[in-house]
């Protein structure tokens, strides 16, 4: 039985395969821009991070904000990974304010 057939017939396997792939991609920092490339960015950048995010550590966004000259970091307390879902109104207000200034 192929992996695709196994994942189609067993949702638990499908979920673990998808999450495993996501985790591998998220933590593959070698494929992202270098600090020098981030420092060279000259476009307005908005980072929104949930303080209680269990998928991507807050330090990742903090490092991005330190290296990107025009970056703005908003950290939402009591919020996990899905900021736009968990705190929709606050997220939209932040984005609209940012776009108005960009």
N, CA, C and O of each residue as an XYZ file, in Angstrom:
408
protein
N       0.855     -1.176      0.000
C       0.000      0.000      0.000
C       0.902      1.241      0.000
O       1.863      1.319      0.766
N       0.584      2.201     -0.863
C       1.391      3.419     -0.952
C       1.058      4.355      0.204
O       0.039      4.193      0.876
N       1.949      5.355      0.430
C       1.697      6.320      1.497
C       0.416      7.095      1.222
O      -0.344      7.373      2.149
N       0.161      7.449     -0.036
C      -1.050      8.184     -0.370
C      -2.284      7.363     -0.042
O      -3.246      7.891      0.515
N      -2.274      6.060     -0.382
C      -3.413      5.194     -0.078
C      -3.593      5.073      1.430
O      -4.719      5.119      1.925
N      -2.487      4.919      2.167
C      -2.581      4.813      3.621
C      -3.170      6.083      4.226
O      -4.014      6.006      5.118
N      -2.738      7.241      3.756
C      -3.227      8.487      4.345
C      -4.675      8.745      3.968
O      -5.416      9.344      4.748
N      -5.094      8.302      2.780
C      -6.482      8.492      2.387
C      -7.413      7.624      3.227
O      -8.530      8.038      3.540
N      -6.965      6.426      3.592
C      -7.832      5.521      4.330
C      -7.738      5.708      5.845
O      -8.572      5.175      6.577
N      -6.743      6.451      6.330
C      -6.580      6.637      7.760
C      -6.277      8.105      8.056
O      -5.142      8.549      7.880
N      -7.279      8.861      8.502
C      -7.084     10.291      8.754
C      -5.994     10.585      9.778
O      -5.325     11.613      9.677
N      -5.799      9.707     10.760
C      -4.753      9.937     11.764
C      -3.373      9.896     11.128
O      -2.516     10.712     11.468
N      -3.143      8.970     10.217
C      -1.866      8.911      9.520
C      -1.715     10.154      8.649
O      -0.637     10.746      8.592
N      -2.782     10.549      7.976
C      -2.722     11.741      7.122
C      -2.349     12.957      7.950
O      -1.513     13.758      7.533
N      -2.957     13.104      9.112
C      -2.677     14.254      9.966
C      -1.222     14.248     10.419
O      -0.569     15.292     10.401
N      -0.704     13.090     10.825
C       0.675     13.038     11.309
C       1.666     13.277     10.166
O       2.711     13.892     10.378
N       1.357     12.807      8.976
C       2.233     13.049      7.831
C       2.243     14.539      7.507
O       3.308     15.120      7.298
N       1.068     15.159      7.465
C       0.996     16.580      7.155
C       1.715     17.401      8.218
O       2.481     18.305      7.885
N       1.480     17.102      9.489
C       2.139     17.855     10.547
C       3.635     17.603     10.542
O       4.418     18.520     10.793
N       4.041     16.378     10.263
C       5.464     16.085     10.189
C       6.126     16.879      9.080
O       7.211     17.425      9.275
N       5.489     16.952      7.917
C       6.034     17.727      6.805
C       6.090     19.207      7.158
O       7.072     19.883      6.851
N       5.037     19.715      7.804
C       4.990     21.115      8.198
C       6.117     21.416      9.183
O       6.825     22.413      9.037
N       6.281     20.563     10.172
C       7.326     20.774     11.169
C       8.691     20.776     10.514
O       9.538     21.604     10.851
N       8.918     19.867      9.586
C      10.205     19.821      8.903
C      10.440     21.120      8.139
O      11.549     21.655      8.149
N       9.404     21.627      7.479
C       9.555     22.856      6.704
C       9.756     24.074      7.600
O      10.574     24.942      7.296
N       9.018     24.139      8.696
C       9.103     25.276      9.592
C      10.490     25.368     10.216
O      11.029     26.464     10.369
N      11.062     24.246     10.572
C      12.333     24.259     11.283
C      13.540     24.182     10.356
O      14.671     24.099     10.835
N      13.333     24.207      9.050
C      14.429     24.174      8.097
C      14.900     25.605      7.852
O      14.686     26.166      6.778
N      15.546     26.187      8.865
C      15.934     27.586      8.769
C      17.025     27.819      7.743
O      17.219     28.953      7.306
N      17.741     26.780      7.349
C      18.794     26.935      6.363
C      18.263     27.392      5.013
O      19.026     27.926      4.209
N      16.988     27.198      4.744
C      16.423     27.571      3.449
C      15.893     28.998      3.432
O      15.497     29.495      2.378
N      15.882     29.663      4.583
C      15.371     31.029      4.647
C      16.449     32.049      4.326
O      17.612     31.699      4.126
N      16.052     33.311      4.278
C      17.026     34.368      3.985
C      18.043     34.505      5.109
O      17.737     34.250      6.274
N      19.242     34.907      4.748
C      20.300     35.118      5.736
C      20.060     36.445      6.458
O      19.283     37.269      5.975
N      20.708     36.667      7.600
C      20.588     37.968      8.269
C      20.976     39.134      7.361
O      20.353     40.194      7.420
N      21.987     38.953      6.533
C      22.385     40.021      5.601
C      21.286     40.316      4.586
O      21.041     41.474      4.249
N      20.625     39.266      4.098
C      19.525     39.463      3.143
C      18.347     40.158      3.819
O      17.695     41.009      3.213
N      18.073     39.798      5.073
C      16.983     40.451      5.805
C      17.300     41.926      6.032
O      16.430     42.783      5.880
N      18.532     42.215      6.392
C      18.955     43.589      6.636
C      18.843     44.435      5.366
O      18.627     45.644      5.442
N      18.987     43.814      4.222
C      18.908     44.531      2.949
C      17.473     44.814      2.511
O      17.263     45.584      1.574
N      16.485     44.211      3.165
C      15.083     44.437      2.785
C      14.700     45.884      3.041
O      14.965     46.424      4.115
N      14.085     46.501      2.067
C      13.711     47.902      2.187
C      12.219     48.110      1.939
O      11.811     49.125      1.376
N      11.428     47.164      2.354
C       9.978     47.291      2.205
C       9.336     47.234      3.582
O       9.850     46.550      4.467
N       8.232     47.930      3.784
C       7.537     47.848      5.067
C       7.133     46.394      5.344
O       6.614     45.704      4.466
N       7.377     45.949      6.561
C       7.120     44.552      6.920
C       6.373     44.500      8.242
O       6.782     45.124      9.222
N       5.281     43.757      8.265
C       4.481     43.593      9.478
C       4.572     42.146      9.917
O       4.302     41.234      9.135
N       4.949     41.937     11.163
C       4.988     40.606     11.753
C       3.959     40.576     12.880
O       3.958     41.455     13.741
N       3.092     39.581     12.879
C       2.102     39.426     13.942
C       2.298     38.036     14.513
O       2.271     37.045     13.784
N       2.496     37.968     15.823
C       2.815     36.684     16.448
C       2.006     36.525     17.731
O       1.869     37.464     18.514
N       1.476     35.325     17.932
C       0.794     35.009     19.179
C       1.815     34.625     20.238
O       2.674     33.778     19.994
N       1.729     35.236     21.402
C       2.695     34.972     22.468
C       2.715     33.500     22.879
O       3.749     32.987     23.306
N       1.580     32.824     22.751
C       1.487     31.421     23.177
C       1.603     30.442     22.013
O       1.176     29.294     22.131
N       2.175     30.879     20.892
C       2.346     30.025     19.707
C       3.230     28.831     20.058
O       4.359     28.997     20.521
N       2.706     27.625     19.833
C       3.448     26.390     20.111
C       4.077     25.817     18.837
O       4.777     24.806     18.901
N       3.839     26.445     17.688
C       4.361     25.954     16.415
C       5.654     26.666     16.049
O       6.650     26.025     15.712
N       5.638     27.982     16.117
C       6.820     28.785     15.785
C       7.150     29.644     17.002
O       6.302     30.405     17.469
N       8.361     29.533     17.513
C       8.701     30.301     18.713
C       8.698     31.811     18.454
O       9.046     32.271     17.367
N       8.302     32.556     19.461
C       8.275     34.014     19.374
C       9.647     34.557     18.997
O       9.742     35.568     18.302
N      10.694     33.906     19.441
C      12.054     34.366     19.131
C      12.302     34.436     17.619
O      13.120     35.239     17.171
N      11.610     33.612     16.832
C      11.758     33.671     15.369
C      11.300     35.021     14.833
O      11.994     35.638     14.025
N      10.147     35.475     15.274
C       9.651     36.787     14.821
C      10.485     37.914     15.399
O      10.703     38.928     14.736
N      10.949     37.752     16.617
C      11.793     38.782     17.217
C      13.099     38.935     16.430
O      13.567     40.052     16.212
N      13.675     37.823     16.012
C      14.903     37.880     15.216
C      14.655     38.532     13.862
O      15.465     39.332     13.394
N      13.534     38.188     13.234
C      13.191     38.829     11.963
C      13.046     40.335     12.150
O      13.563     41.120     11.355
N      12.342     40.729     13.203
C      12.122     42.153     13.460
C      13.435     42.886     13.725
O      13.574     44.055     13.365
N      14.388     42.216     14.343
C      15.693     42.829     14.609
C      16.489     43.042     13.324
O      17.242     44.010     13.213
N      16.328     42.152     12.364
C      17.144     42.218     11.148
C      16.513     43.017     10.012
O      17.232     43.593      9.196
N      15.194     43.062      9.947
C      14.522     43.785      8.856
C      14.340     45.240      9.309
O      13.602     45.503     10.259
N      15.003     46.178      8.640
C      15.005     47.570      9.103
C      13.614     48.178      9.278
O      13.393     48.937     10.221
N      12.688     47.862      8.399
C      11.366     48.489      8.449
C      10.316     47.617      9.131
O       9.121     47.880      9.004
N      10.744     46.592      9.845
C       9.786     45.643     10.426
C       9.086     46.210     11.653
O       9.664     46.938     12.460
N       7.840     45.848     11.751
C       7.038     46.153     12.941
C       6.531     44.815     13.461
O       5.953     44.036     12.703
N       6.741     44.542     14.740
C       6.303     43.285     15.355
C       5.206     43.567     16.353
O       5.383     44.362     17.276
N       4.071     42.916     16.169
C       2.972     42.974     17.133
C       2.838     41.587     17.760
O       2.678     40.594     17.050
N       2.903     41.520     19.077
C       2.777     40.260     19.800
C       1.465     40.309     20.571
O       1.238     41.204     21.384
N       0.601     39.326     20.299
C      -0.707     39.295     20.938
C      -0.688     38.318     22.107
O      -0.518     37.116     21.903
N      -0.861     38.819     23.332
C      -0.879     37.933     24.495
C      -2.119     37.049     24.490
O      -3.171     37.426     23.973
N      -1.973     35.871     25.074
C      -3.106     34.950     25.163
C      -3.540     34.411     23.819
O      -4.699     34.036     23.642
N      -2.622     34.368     22.872
C      -2.953     33.937     21.517
C      -1.917     32.932     21.040
O      -0.728     33.068     21.326
N      -2.381     31.915     20.307
C      -1.500     30.874     19.799
C      -1.056     31.143     18.371
O      -0.789     32.282     17.989
N      -0.981     30.075     17.596
C      -0.428     30.133     16.241
C      -1.348     30.823     15.235
O      -0.866     31.510     14.334
N      -2.642     30.654     15.371
C      -3.582     31.164     14.372
C      -4.131     32.524     14.791
O      -5.320     32.658     15.079
N      -3.273     33.516     14.822
C      -3.638     34.857     15.273
C      -4.851     35.379     14.515
O      -5.773     35.928     15.119
N      -4.855     35.214     13.210
C      -5.939     35.753     12.381
C      -7.275     35.081     12.663
O      -8.324     35.634     12.331
N      -7.255     33.907     13.264
C      -8.492     33.206     13.614
C      -8.841     33.441     15.082
O      -9.993     33.716     15.419
N      -7.838     33.331     15.946
C      -8.063     33.454     17.382
C      -8.420     34.886     17.794
O      -9.205     35.083     18.721
N      -7.859     35.869     17.122
C      -8.081     37.284     17.463
C      -8.339     38.081     16.185
O      -7.632     39.042     15.880
N      -9.361     37.664     15.450
C      -9.652     38.222     14.128
C      -9.754     39.745     14.124
O      -9.114     40.404     13.305
N     -10.542     40.302     15.019
C     -10.756     41.758     15.003
C      -9.459     42.515     15.260
O      -9.155     43.486     14.567
N      -8.693     42.071     16.258
C      -7.438     42.743     16.576
C      -6.431     42.589     15.433
O      -5.715     43.532     15.095
N      -6.383     41.386     14.840
C      -5.489     41.146     13.706
C      -5.833     42.067     12.539
O      -4.951     42.709     11.968
N      -7.110     42.129     12.190
C      -7.536     42.977     11.064
C      -7.232     44.444     11.338
O      -6.811     45.165     10.434
N      -7.439     44.897     12.575
C      -7.141     46.293     12.917
C      -5.644     46.577     12.752
O      -5.267     47.628     12.233
N      -4.796     45.650     13.188
C      -3.352     45.821     13.030
C      -2.957     45.893     11.553
O      -2.167     46.746     11.148
N      -3.512     44.995     10.770
C      -3.168     44.960      9.344
C      -3.671     46.206      8.630
O      -2.950     46.786      7.818
N      -4.896     46.623      8.922
C      -5.433     47.817      8.274
C      -4.635     49.057      8.656
O      -4.368     49.915      7.814
N      -4.260     49.148      9.912
C      -3.428     50.285     10.349
C      -2.081     50.254      9.626
O      -1.603     51.284      9.149
N      -1.481     49.084      9.549
C      -0.191     48.941      8.870
C      -0.304     49.316      7.390
O       0.543     50.043      6.870
N      -1.334     48.828      6.719
C      -1.519     49.122      5.299
C      -1.781     50.605      5.061
O      -1.400     51.151      4.026
N      -2.431     51.252      6.019
C      -2.682     52.675      5.898
C      -1.416     53.493      6.002
O      -1.339     54.602      5.474
N      -0.417     52.947      6.686
C       0.850     53.660      6.846
C       1.868     53.270      5.785
O       2.838     53.995      5.563
N       1.661     52.137      5.129
C       2.655     51.614      4.179
C       2.790     52.481      2.939
O       3.585     52.170      2.052
